Amino acid sequence: MIIDTHIHIYDPTRPQGVPFPEPDDEIYRRVMPEDYRALVASEGVDGAIIVEASTWVADNQWVLDVIESDPFIKGLVGNLDPRADDFGDHLNRLAANPLFLGIRPRTHPWEREDVGKMAGAFEKLVERDLELDTGISEAVVELARRLPALRMVINHCGNIPADGKPIAPAQMELMAKAAEQPNIFCKVSGLMDLRCQVRPAPTDLDFYIYLLDALWNLFGEDRVIYGSDWPVLERSGRTPADAQRLVYHYFSQKGDAVLEKYFWKNAKLAYQWPDR
């Protein structure tokens, strides 16, 4: 089984348009679940999770409405601001839908001192058995320490660039701190797009091996998760099939059990999507 835990959908043809992407962006077009399915039809993908790219609260419900009758989509990681006064109200309303799996706040990063002020908001995620998609910072590590029952997923390899250069010691130190927290997973995703400094992105595994090895050594077989980052991935000149084959080549060398964990079992633990 393969579950892609990081795709986006949006529709600029709606009367209100979209806040993301910008009209001059090469990925500015109507992007829906059926478009993704067509691209991965021959790749053995069994489902996907949508990560909300819009900053408009109402768009969380728009996605839930789109996927309501589409069992291929396992759920939505929404976008709410945990610092907003109405955060709890929006969370309660959206979390009533079992397809609402968690949030990825677009207001991140936070300062470490913000964690105490926001702890109450994140405790609501724990109460609702929801997860948190996030970037990487000292604040994220502190949050994981304070709320060990909060499942957290660091997106896109912690934004470590794929440029063939040694990983900056400060970045490695921060990722090591995150890996020490058993409730933090790492989404080994986005290797070819924002992280890659070459266009079009190389398809040779050797170009990325140092980064993949570093994440594997930190998080191990039980806390790495697959995501393509489509359609942002297209900015790199590559397709979901290219991204999937790259990481398949790497993780298949570690055995079938690891391959299953990376492509869906670890994601099931992190996101707890409902059977559809």
Secondary structure, 3 states (H helix, E strand, C coil): CCEEEEECCECCCCCCCCCCCCCCCCCCCCECHHHHHHHHCCCCCCEEEEECCCCCCHHHHHHHHHHCCCCCEEEEEECCCCCCCCHHHHHHHHHCCCCEEEECCCCCCCCCCHHHHHHHHHHHHHHCCCEEEECCCHHHHHHHHHCCCCCEEECHHHHCCECCCCCCHHHHHHHHHHHCCCCEEEEEECCCCCCECCCCCCCCHHHCHHHHHHHHHHHCCCCEEEECCECHHHHHCCCHHHHHHHHHHHHHCCCHHHHHHHHHHHHHHHHCCCCC
